[in-house]
Amino acid sequence: MLCYFYTFGCKVNTCETAGMEKLLREEGFETTNDPSKADIAVINSCTVTASGDSRVLGMVKRLKTNNPSMIIILTGCYAQAFPEKAAKIKEADIVIGTKDRKNLPGLLKEYINRREKLCCVSQYEKEDAFELLKCDSFSKNTRAFLKIQDGCNCFCTYCIIPYARGRCRSMALSDLRESVRSLVKEGHSEIVLCGINLAFYGMEWGGSLLEAVKCVSEEGAVRIRLGSLEPERITDELLEGLAKIPGFCPQFHLSLQSGSDTVLKRMNRRYTAAEYEDICRRVRKYFPDCAFTTDIMTGFPGETEKEFEETMAFAKKTGFAVIHVFRYSRRPGTAAAKMEGQVQESVKTERMKKLRELGEHMQEEHLRKQVGRTVPVLFEREKGDGFHIGHAPDGTVVKIPEKNTKKSLRNSLFYVTIEESDAVCCFGSIADSSSANQT
Ligand code: SF4
């Protein structure tokens, strides 16, 4: 039987989908990228926003309509956060929460035998352990994502994730080492560590994210990149340690959400704008060539025009390389959903537009500042637009003309001198092929 996998949402979901693919492959199921050929579809859902839910439900219905005999498995955060709703979706034959993926092969076989709807969504307990879903390769990618942390204890007032993911828990260092060894053996040059709240890695045993990054480096990763980090967990000790790790990529994705202290307070975020600014200053002390990327939300309940302008001014001052802009989405069960002063959608749209324009301008500014620099670029693909495409350590997308180098540079590391930039990437030429680290 052929399985089709589709992932909504974050890098953690991407890792878990790769883990579920491995589980089914080990049971003799084959996978396909073409849903029209598939007998089974595994939809790994996200529920961060209401529009995300609609996209998940839309896909489930579409797949079943196109192929009524297809077995639809709905898993992920939507299923875990809203199990009753998920159980009522008639097109979903099997519903699995974020805690029970290991049961996927068994549930699938049971469904194939009995053809009766199965729901397996167990609630999180305080002492739950980290669920290890091994994935030894990201065949399509040069970079490999590795989920090493799950859950969150923060309860920001707008966020549904703690209800969909349980409390903080971390992958054991021994499992981390083994996972990195197999990813490096598979030829992945860059490992991207990710988690629901990555900066809380190891908190159960008094460990730290720095410990994890050191292990990844010791196991042979050429480059190491970090997923999203909660700003208040950035310490001098962490920064000093990261600065000593060869191949560490200084791209810091620090979720800001708002630049207004009064909004941050209502969001239950654990820093003020001034503290966030100080964190960026300290990061720049250790990584002068770093890049900051961030998430900012508009239209949080009660957000006034003045508070929004504070956010715009703060973002401008911080100089982000990339801003991911989101509109506040009312999530049932969260504290903010009950708050007064819900902002009109038209106002959210207008503020998103302004913030996106600012973000685009700042990205262009950041890319312009790269011109003249020579940076190590890990090439990842040829997209058929006449360029080899890769990433610099700070996350900048770098393109060099294919005509200069006929052979594929996929998974190769070269020094590139940046010669020009546009709104979304930089262009350059190989500085000195002898400095290449052929992998
Ligand atoms: S830190 Fe806040 S926004 Fe991030 S997952 Fe936890 S509750 Fe959600």
Residues whose N, C-alpha, C, O or C-beta is under 5 A from the ligand:
A	BS01	SF4	C152 C154 F155 C156 C159 I161 I196
